[in-house]
Each structure stands twice: as C-alpha cells, then as structure tokens.
Amino acid sequence: MGDAQTRSIDRIPSVLIFGKENCKFCTAAKEAFDSVGIEFEYRLIEEALCLPDKDGKQRKLPDDWKHSSMIELLAMHAMCGNPIPFIIVDGRGYKNLSTALDAIGYRDRKRAIMNQKRASE
C-alpha cells in the first residue's frame, strides 16, 4: 500500500450523518461506517431543522448548532428534495453514500481489515 493510501486509512475522519427514523438507506450508511470502525454522529434531520415532532411540539435547536453553516447546507439539501441520508465528512456534504465512503477510503479500510483477519488466522 502506498504512502497516500496509508495516510488516508490512518486518518480518522469526522463524520456526521443526518437521517430519518426507519430509513433503510440511513441504516445502511450507519452500518457501512461501523463496518470499517469509523465513529460518526447521527442526527435526525427533523431535529436538526427544528421541525415539529409527531405531536406538533416545536423542537429546539441544539446549542452547538445555533450559528452553524451546516444547518444552512442541510436546509438547502432538504428543500431541494434530495435523498437522505445526508452525510458530512470533514465538513464536506455528500448526498450519496458511495461518494461519502470514497471520501473516507472505505475500500482501502475494508481491505486492511480483511488482511488483518487473514493474518491473525
């Protein structure tokens, strides 16, 4: 494995996934990141955009989001009818799981995990 590939899988990316409850694509995204040991933060898109809950009660924006450009990005994504999950890797937004996985070097990480398993057998 070359130096660039080694650096890409040694670096721990910051990952934030926005999704909805009972969303099979959101579950697939979480499972994909879990499968290569990447920790992520998962937030419901409704909470992030302060949409009313099932009972019509207004949600409050978390304190750490009050002046966040991520909210603007997420709102634009949602208003344009884009699919979920919406994934942010190191501050860059992805509306497609495969491109988000490419950004973290998913294939190289998966290959490294498989090689470690083979070596330990």
Buried (B, 14 or more C-beta within 10 A) or exposed (E): EEEEBEEBBEEEBEBBBBBEEEBEEBEEBBEBBEEBEBEBEBBBBBBBBBEEEEEEEEBEEEEEBEEEEBBEBBBEBBEEEEEBBBBBBEEEBBBEBEEBBEBBBBEBBBBBBEEEEEEEE
